[in-house]
Amino acid sequence: MAIKYELSAITGTYTNREGEEKKSYVRCGVVMETKKGGLVAKLEALPVNFDGWLFMNEPKPKDAPKEEAAPGKKTGGKFDDMADDIPF
């Protein structure tokens, strides 16, 4: 089944560096197309403050560049990012 849409919900608001108030979202699942052309939704998570509304957005390409983490933020490094030398 091919993913047609991503499902997301608003979880709150935040203020960006320019002082603008923005909404924060969490990905809750996906909508996929079946072999017969129908659509099916798979929910993977729901936020605690869920108000019942889910937004369907076209999925982002997997090869799209991700935002770089701000200084001090964890980046979720992988084993390939680790130094080759073991310090002990």
N, C-alpha and C positions, 0 to 999 in steps of 0.2 A: 504494500500500500504506500502510495506517495503522500508525503506531507503537503497539504495545501495551505494551511494557516497555522499560526501559533496562537494559543489562547493566553491572554494576560489579564491581570486584575490590578486596579489601583490600590496601593497599600498605604499611601500617605502623601505628604508633600515635603519638599526641602527647598532651601534657598541656595542658588548657585553662586559662583564667585562674583557675578555681575549684579547680584542682589535680586535676581528674578526668582519668583516662587514657581517651582516645577513640581509635577506629580511624579511619584516613584511607582514603578510597576514590578510585578513578579510574574514570571512565566508559569502558567498553571497547567499547560498541556498542549495538545495538538489536535488539529482536524485533518483526517486523512480521507483519501478517495478510495472506495472499494473497487473490486474487479468489475462490478456491475454499474459503476458510475455514481453510486450513492456516496454520501458523506457520513463519517463516523467520528465522534469526539472521544479522545482519551484524556481524562483528567489525571494529572500526576500530583498536584498539590493545590491546596486552597489556603489563602492567608487567614489568620485568626480573625481579622476585622473585615471579612468578606461581606459585601453588600448585595451579592447576587448577580452582579454585572461582570461579564467577561468580554474582552475585546478580541476580535479576530484580525490579526495582522499577517501579511505575507511574510513567510520565513526569511530571515536574513541569510545571505549566502555564507556557507561554512568557510570559504577562503577569504572573506572580507577581513581587513585588518581590524584588530581590536584596539580599544582605547588603551593608552599606556597608563599604568597606575601612577597616581600622584605620589610624591615622595612620602615615605612612611607607611604606605599602604602595602599589604601583602599582595603578592602577584600570583600565588599559587604555583610556584616553580615546580619543575619536573626533574626527573633524574638526569636528563640531558643537560640541565642548567647547572648542575653541581660541579664543583671543582674536581679535577682528576686525582689530586693528591689527598690521601687520607692523613689527617694530622696526628695520628697515633701509631 
